[in-house]
Amino acid sequence: MLSAITILKKVKIISTLFIMLGLTSFQSDEIKSTTLRQIKVLEKEKFVNIIQIDKSEDSYFNQVGIASHYGRKFHGRKTSSGERFDKDDYTAAHKKLPFGTILRVRNISNDRVIFVRVNDRGPFKRTRIVDVSNAAAKYLKLDGIGRVEIDNFQLKRNTELSKSDLSLEENYVAYSSYNDLFVINKADIEVIHSYSDFKEAVNKYLEISHTKDVYLCVSQMLGSSSEYIIGNVKLSKLNENQLNVNKLN
């Protein structure tokens, strides 16, 4: 009779083969996340300056599936956006998302998180949802292919922001490796560093996020001038009377 350890080893080997062949049950592009990471979820309704966006709307994007990464031979080649692929930048290919979209990518096997900018189309295998650059794959410790979660807020001009008349151009998505995504007005960001280059911004975030509770704040209005802010976010809590009024509404 096979021992329990032998059986577990065989199951692990079979599972690995299934992943390599793309035959697992999580191959769909549209599987919604059951987040394994202990992301700190903010009770957004308790903060007066967090802009309320319903995640059921198409302004919130979330996928779980298989990721792969570019081969080194693609370095310097033109991407679908017209940019040259840079293996050392934090970029990605996605089948549908607009160029310039910023994604949070989490390697489910080890909980490592990186941010990437979409500048190419792909991957062209049906079972995969995103191709990431070599730099992003290295940080994620993605060896070949692996299961990831990707998400972001894609603000749109027709998005209805409840109880807010703030200009959309001044609204930023606050990205974090550890906390839930949310949307905040630029006036509520305490700027530590500001960059026009996405790679520099991500490198600085990775450098200081281990010791400080900071955010990578990005305007998601595509076509607006790109500014990537590393900073603290000033959150103002509603008092009990305001909370009660909101509940009644």
TAJOMO-V530490 format. One record per pair of residues at least 4 apart in sequence whose ideal C-beta (glycine too) atoms are under 7 Angstrom apart, sorted by the first residue. I is the first residue (numbers start at 1). J is the second residue. If there is no record, write none. Layout:
<<I;J> <I;J>>
This chain:
<<2;6> <2;7> <4;8> <5;9> <6;10> <7;11> <8;12> <9;13> <10;14> <11;15> <12;16> <13;17> <14;18> <15;19> <16;20> <17;21> <18;23> <18;24> <19;24> <19;145> <22;27> <22;66> <22;125> <22;127> <26;31> <26;64> <26;65> <26;147> <27;65> <27;66> <27;127> <28;65> <29;63> <29;65> <29;129> <30;63> <31;64> <31;65> <32;62> <33;62> <33;64> <33;149> <35;39> <35;149> <36;108> <37;106> <37;111> <39;178> <39;179> <39;180> <40;178> <40;179> <40;180> <41;180> <42;179> <42;180> <42;182> <44;50> <44;52> <44;182> <45;246> <46;237> <46;238> <46;243> <47;235> <47;236> <47;237> <47;238> <48;236> <48;238> <49;184> <49;185> <49;188> <49;235> <49;236> <50;182> <50;183> <50;184> <50;235> <51;161> <51;164> <51;171> <51;183> <51;184> <52;162> <52;163> <53;57> <53;59> <53;60> <53;153> <53;159> <53;161> <53;183> <55;60> <59;153> <59;154> <59;155> <59;156> <59;159> <60;153> <61;151> <61;152> <61;154> <62;151> <63;129> <63;150> <64;149> <65;128> <65;129> <66;127> <66;128> <66;129> <66;145> <66;147> <67;128> <67;129> <67;130> <67;132> <67;142> <67;145> <67;146> <67;148> <68;123> <68;128> <68;131> <68;145> <69;131> <69;132> <69;133> <69;134> <69;137> <69;142> <70;74> <70;85> <70;87> <70;131> <70;133> <70;134> <72;87> <72;134> <74;85> <75;85> <75;86> <75;87> <76;84> <76;85> <77;84> <77;85> <78;82> <78;84> <79;83> <79;85> <79;119> <79;120> <80;120> <80;121> <81;99> <81;119> <81;120> <83;119> <87;133> <87;134> <87;135> <88;135> <89;133> <89;135> <89;199> <90;114> <90;115> <90;116> <90;117> <90;133> <90;135> <90;136> <90;198> <90;199> <90;202> <91;116> <91;117> <91;119> <91;120> <91;133> <92;103> <92;116> <92;118> <92;130> <92;131> <92;132> <92;133> <92;136> <93;120> <93;121> <93;122> <93;123> <93;130> <93;131> <94;118> <94;130> <95;121> <95;122> <97;101> <97;118> <98;222> <99;118> <99;119> <100;117> <100;118> <100;222> <101;118> <101;152> <101;154> <102;115> <102;117> <102;152> <102;175> <102;218> <103;115> <103;116> <103;118> <103;150> <103;152> <104;113> <104;115> <104;150> <104;151> <104;152> <104;175> <105;113> <105;114> <105;116> <105;130> <105;132> <105;136> <105;140> <105;148> <105;150> <106;111> <106;113> <106;148> <106;149> <107;111> <107;112> <107;140> <107;141> <107;142> <107;146> <107;148> <108;147> <108;148> <108;149> <109;146> <109;147> <110;141> <112;139> <112;140> <112;141> <113;177> <114;136> <114;139> <114;140> <115;175> <115;202> <115;216> <116;132> <116;136> <117;198> <122;131> <123;128> <123;130> <123;131> <129;150> <130;148> <130;150> <132;136> <132;137> <133;137> <134;138> <135;139> <136;140> <137;142> <142;146> <151;181> <152;173> <153;173> <153;181> <153;183> <153;220> <154;220> <155;159> <155;168> <155;171> <155;183> <155;220> <155;221> <157;168> <161;166> <166;170> <166;171> <166;185> <168;221> <169;219> <169;221> <169;224> <170;185> <170;186> <171;183> <171;185> <172;184> <172;186> <172;189> <172;217> <172;218> <172;219> <172;229> <173;181> <173;183> <173;218> <173;220> <174;181> <174;182> <174;184> <174;215> <174;217> <174;233> <175;181> <175;215> <175;216> <175;218> <176;215> <177;209> <184;188> <184;189> <184;233> <188;233> <188;234> <189;217> <189;229> <189;231> <189;233> <190;231> <190;232> <190;234> <191;229> <191;231> <192;214> <192;230> <192;231> <192;232> <193;204> <193;230> <194;227> <194;229> <195;200> <195;201> <195;228> <196;226> <196;227> <197;201> <198;202> <198;228> <199;203> <200;204> <201;205> <201;216> <201;228> <201;230> <202;206> <202;216> <203;207> <204;208> <204;230> <205;209> <205;214> <205;216> <205;230> <208;212> <208;214> <209;214> <214;230> <214;231> <214;232> <215;231> <215;233> <216;228> <216;230> <217;229> <217;231> <218;228> <219;224> <219;227> <238;242> <238;243> <240;244> <241;245> <242;246> <243;247> <244;248> <245;249>>
